[in-house]
Amino acid sequence: MVTTESHQNQDLMVPADAPDLNLNLDSQGEEQASGSAAFDPEKLGQGPVNAITVLTLLDKLVNMLDAVQDNQNKMEMHQVQMEGVVRGIQADMTRLSKSHSHTSNTVSKLLDKSRKLSVTMKEVRERMERQGAQVRKLEANHAHLISRNNFKVLIFQPKQNMSVRSDQS
């Protein structure tokens, strides 16, 4: 049980009939009854010494309990601080998760655009290769015609077709 009262506010209750005290008194009474009426200062001093020892031990116990209570209070404050830190970490993790989700979504969109661009580039490359092949064929055909020196030039004009034949010998 932990109380918030300090030991200074608490009253120390000592029972009026302590069994140890009664035993000491009974043993002293027996010694006196047995004929030993000698004065023994050691036995007379034990009662107050025992009480002082008990009070000293109780005071030490109270101090230990106060120290334990202080440590518990410090631990509770530390626990509250740790809970705040954990809440902050959880908030940061939530923000990080949202940011990661947004980044993942953006990366997915960029990859999709990249795939589309790659397909478009592949199609353009294929068209360019076909056109390049056609140009090479035309150049080869043109070179063949020039080597034969036999070709016709057709000139198209609006509303009139003229055919000019040119023969070079």
C-alpha positions, 0 to 999 in steps of 0.5 A: 500500500502506497500512501502519499503521506510522509512519515512525519505526518504519521503517528507511531502507535506502540501497544501498552502491553508488549509481550517482550517487555512482559517477558523481561519483567517476568524474568526479572521478577523471578530473578529477584524472587530467587534471591538474587537481589543484586543490582544488575545495570546491564539488565536495567539498561536493556529495556531502554536500549531495546526501545531505542534500537526499535525506534532507530530501526523503525526510523530507518524503515520509514526512511527506506519507505520514503526512498521507495516512494520517491523512487516510485514517483520518479518511475511514474514520471519517467513512465509518463515521459516514456508514454509521451515519447512512444506517442510521438514515435507512433505519430512519426511512424504514421506520418512515415507510413502515409509518406511511404504510401504516397511515394509508392503511389507516385513511383507506381505512376512513374513506372507506368509512364515509363512503360508507356514511354518505352512502348512508344519509343519502341514503336517509333524505333520500329517506324524509323527502321522501316523508313530507313529501310525504305530510304535505303531501297529508294537510294539503291533504286536511284543509284541503279537508275543513274547507273543505267542513265535511263530514267523518266522525270514526271512533273506534276502541275495543277490541272496538267500532267506533263511527261518529259522524257530525257534520254542521255546518251 
